[in-house]
Amino acid sequence: MNFNLIALLSLIRPINSFMIGLAVVVGIAIGSPDMLFSRLTIYGFITGFSISSYSMIINDIYDIEIDKVNQPERPLAKQIISINSALLLSLILLLIGLTSSMIISYYHLIITVIFSFLSWFYNIWGKKQGIIGNSIVASSMSIPFIFGGVITGNISLLVWSISLIAFLSGMGREIIKTIADVDGDKIKGIKSVSIQFGSRNAMLVACGFIIISILVSFIPVYFNLIQIYYIPLLILTDLILLYSVFILSKNYSKSESLKVKKLILYAMLFGLITFLANSIIVW
């Protein structure tokens, strides 16, 4: 068994998976700040982190041939880690995620099972269907907030708003990714937006989703769902997203698309922290 701890950590994409776990925590904090330090919050974070990590590994397993072209530095594409090792880790993470969700409630277990299945279904079918596949991934970015809200029994307008923002910005980010992945996607017959309609049109669609997500971010402001002290932080997040749109509109090459994709990820993380602070730190 080819074992490399750093490579294994790379497989789960720790930042992405941490953000999914944090999104569950944000949903809980908004619904009931008093529950933030409860065991249910811990189980919620573990569920989000574990299922996201499982999904990342499954994606890499199915994408080995694509990654040899698009991302040859990935552990499986570079053969630093064996497929059996990756499969074993993914199954362990899936079991952890299912178990922690079952401890929360059987309803949460059902949600976790559905999205675990969607992750696999995305790789065998959804990925090849262009924007449908992008929607599946974007949904997995938005559901953690609702998952957390359900734990508290309070899915507020703020939770729905953040969930929608995550979906829209996630759609934009996923479509931007197709611009960078054209060469490898052609090998597997993936009908991505970039392959079907060209990179320029993909860029325009992606920018459209991101701009809409920025507009939706003002719903919490309009309905006084965010404290005035945190509005500048929210605007800063929007400015980062707007800057991403500006960069991409000027240059949507593979290298720039990868940079913008990472920049959007950091903007999303900053937004998560902003909404979390808004819910637990009252001025």
C-alpha positions in Angstrom: 0.0 0.0 0.0 1.5 3.3 -1.2 1.1 5.5 1.9 1.9 9.2 2.0 0.2 11.3 4.8 0.6 14.7 3.1 -0.7 13.2 -0.2 -3.7 11.7 1.6 -4.5 15.0 3.2 -4.3 16.6 -0.2 -6.9 14.1 -1.5 -9.6 15.4 0.9 -8.9 19.1 0.0 -8.8 20.2 3.7 -9.8 23.9 3.1 -12.8 22.9 1.0 -14.0 20.3 3.4 -13.4 22.6 6.4 -15.6 25.2 4.7 -18.4 22.6 4.3 -18.2 21.7 8.0 -18.1 25.4 8.9 -21.2 26.0 6.8 -23.1 23.6 9.0 -21.8 25.5 12.0 -23.0 28.8 10.5 -26.4 27.3 10.0 -26.6 26.3 13.6 -25.2 29.6 14.9 -27.9 31.5 12.9 -30.7 29.3 14.1 -29.7 29.1 17.7 -26.4 30.7 18.9 -26.9 28.9 22.3 -26.3 25.6 20.6 -23.0 26.6 19.0 -20.9 24.8 21.6 -23.2 21.8 21.9 -22.3 18.2 20.9 -24.7 18.5 18.0 -22.6 21.2 16.5 -19.5 19.0 16.8 -21.4 16.1 15.0 -22.7 18.6 12.4 -19.2 19.8 11.6 -17.8 16.2 11.5 -20.6 15.2 9.1 -20.0 18.1 6.7 -16.2 17.7 6.8 -16.3 13.9 6.4 -18.8 13.7 3.6 -17.1 16.5 1.7 -13.7 14.7 2.1 -15.3 11.4 0.9 -16.7 13.3 -2.1 -13.3 14.8 -3.0 -11.6 11.4 -2.9 -14.3 9.8 -5.0 -14.0 12.6 -7.5 -10.2 12.1 -7.8 -10.7 8.3 -8.2 -13.0 8.8 -11.2 -10.9 11.6 -12.6 -7.5 9.9 -12.7 -7.2 10.0 -16.5 -8.6 13.6 -16.7 -6.2 14.8 -13.9 -3.3 13.3 -15.8 -4.0 16.1 -18.3 -5.6 18.9 -16.2 -3.9 18.4 -12.8 -1.0 16.0 -13.2 0.3 16.9 -9.7 -2.8 15.3 -8.0 -1.7 12.3 -5.8 -3.7 9.6 -7.8 -2.7 11.0 -11.2 0.9 11.1 -10.1 0.6 7.6 -8.6 1.8 8.8 -5.2 -1.2 7.0 -3.6 -2.8 3.7 -4.8 -6.4 3.6 -5.7 -7.0 1.0 -3.0 -5.6 3.4 -0.3 -7.8 6.2 -1.6 -10.9 3.9 -1.7 -10.2 2.8 1.9 -9.9 6.4 3.1 -13.1 7.4 1.3 -15.1 4.6 2.9 -13.8 5.4 6.3 -14.8 9.0 5.9 -18.2 8.0 4.5 -18.8 5.8 7.5 -17.8 8.6 9.9 -20.1 11.1 8.2 -23.0 8.7 8.2 -22.5 7.8 11.8 -22.2 11.3 13.0 -25.3 12.4 11.1 -27.3 9.4 12.5 -26.3 10.6 16.0 -27.9 14.0 15.2 -31.1 12.5 13.9 -32.4 10.0 11.4 -33.7 12.9 9.3 -30.1 14.2 9.1 -29.0 10.7 8.2 -31.4 10.7 5.2 -30.0 14.1 4.0 -26.5 12.8 4.4 -27.3 9.6 2.5 -28.9 11.5 -0.4 -25.9 13.9 -0.8 -23.4 11.0 -0.4 -25.2 9.2 -3.2 -25.3 12.4 -5.3 -21.6 12.7 -5.0 -21.1 9.3 -6.5 -23.9 9.9 -9.1 -22.2 13.1 -10.1 -19.1 11.2 -11.0 -20.7 8.5 -13.0 -23.3 10.6 -14.8 -23.8 14.2 -13.7 -20.3 15.4 -14.5 -20.8 14.6 -18.2 -24.1 16.6 -18.4 -22.6 20.1 -18.2 -24.6 22.5 -16.2 -26.6 19.7 -14.5 -23.4 18.4 -13.0 -22.4 22.0 -11.9 -25.8 22.3 -10.2 -25.2 19.1 -8.2 -21.8 20.4 -6.9 -23.3 23.8 -6.2 -26.1 22.2 -4.3 -23.6 20.4 -2.1 -22.2 23.8 -1.2 -25.5 25.2 -0.2 -27.2 22.4 1.7 -24.8 22.5 4.7 -26.4 25.8 5.9 -29.9 24.2 5.8 -28.5 21.0 7.4 -27.3 23.2 10.3 -30.6 25.1 10.4 -32.6 21.9 10.6 -30.5 20.9 13.7 -31.8 23.9 15.5 -35.3 23.7 14.1 -35.0 27.2 12.8 -34.4 27.7 9.1 -34.6 31.5 8.9 -34.5 33.8 5.9 -30.9 34.5 6.6 -30.1 30.8 6.3 -32.0 30.5 3.0 -30.2 33.7 1.8 -26.7 32.4 2.6 -27.6 29.0 1.1 -28.7 30.7 -2.2 -25.5 32.9 -2.2 -23.4 29.7 -1.8 -25.3 28.0 -4.6 -25.0 30.9 -7.1 -21.3 31.6 -6.3 -20.7 27.8 -6.4 -22.2 27.6 -9.8 -20.0 30.4 -11.0 -16.9 28.8 -9.5 -17.7 25.4 -11.1 -18.3 26.8 -14.5 -15.0 28.7 -14.2 -13.3 25.4 -13.5 -14.6 24.0 -16.8 -12.6 26.7 -18.6 -9.4 25.3 -17.0 -10.4 21.7 -17.5 -11.3 21.7 -21.2 -8.3 19.5 -22.4 -8.9 16.8 -19.9 -12.7 16.9 -20.1 -12.6 16.3 -23.9 -10.9 13.0 -23.2 -13.8 11.7 -21.1 -16.5 13.2 -23.4 -17.7 15.6 -20.7 -20.2 18.1 -22.1 -19.1 21.1 -20.0 -20.3 24.6 -20.6 -16.9 25.5 -22.0 -16.8 22.6 -24.4 -20.4 23.0 -25.6 -20.5 26.8 -25.9 -16.8 27.9 -25.8 -14.7 29.4 -23.0 -15.8 33.0 -23.6 -19.5 32.1 -23.2 -18.6 30.0 -20.1 -16.9 33.0 -18.7 -19.9 35.2 -19.3 -22.3 32.6 -17.7 -19.9 32.2 -14.7 -19.6 35.9 -14.2 -23.4 36.2 -14.4 -23.9 33.7 -11.6 -21.3 35.5 -9.4 -22.9 38.9 -10.0 -26.3 37.6 -9.1 -24.8 36.1 -5.9 -23.5 39.5 -5.0 -26.9 41.1 -5.5 -28.5 38.3 -3.3 -26.0 39.1 -0.6 -27.9 42.4 0.0 -31.1 40.5 1.1 -29.8 40.2 4.7 -28.9 43.9 4.7 -32.3 44.9 3.3 -34.2 42.9 6.0 -31.8 43.9 8.8 -30.6 40.3 9.3 -27.0 41.4 9.6 -25.6 43.8 12.2 -24.4 47.1 10.9 -20.9 46.4 12.1 -20.5 43.5 9.8 -21.9 45.1 6.7 -18.4 46.4 5.7 -17.0 42.8 5.9 -19.9 41.6 3.7 -19.2 44.4 1.2 -15.5 43.4 1.2 -16.5 39.8 0.4 -18.6 41.1 -2.5 -15.7 43.3 -3.7 -13.4 40.3 -3.8 -16.0 38.4 -5.9 -16.5 41.5 -8.1 -12.7 41.7 -8.6 -12.8 38.0 -9.6 -15.3 38.9 -12.3 -13.2 41.8 -13.5 -10.0 39.6 -13.8 -11.9 36.8 -15.6 -13.5 39.2 -18.0 -10.1 40.5 -19.0 -8.4 37.1 -19.2 -10.1 33.7 -19.1 -7.1 31.6 -19.9 -6.5 28.3 -18.1 -4.0 29.8 -15.7 -6.1 32.8 -14.9 -9.2 30.7 -14.4 -7.4 28.6 -11.8 -6.3 31.7 -10.0 -9.9 33.2 -10.0 -11.3 29.8 -8.8 -9.0 30.0 -5.8 -9.8 33.6 -5.2 -13.5 32.9 -5.1 -12.9 30.1 -2.6 -11.2 32.5 -0.3 -14.0 35.0 -0.7 -16.5 32.3 0.2 -14.4 31.5 3.3 -14.3 35.1 4.3 -18.1 35.4 3.9 -18.6 32.3 6.1 -16.6 33.9 8.9 -18.5 37.1 8.5 -21.9 35.5 8.9 -20.6 33.3 11.8 -19.3 36.4 13.6 -22.6 38.2 12.9 -24.5 35.4 14.7 -22.4 34.9 17.8 -20.8 38.3 18.5 -23.4 40.8 19.3 -22.4 44.4 19.6 
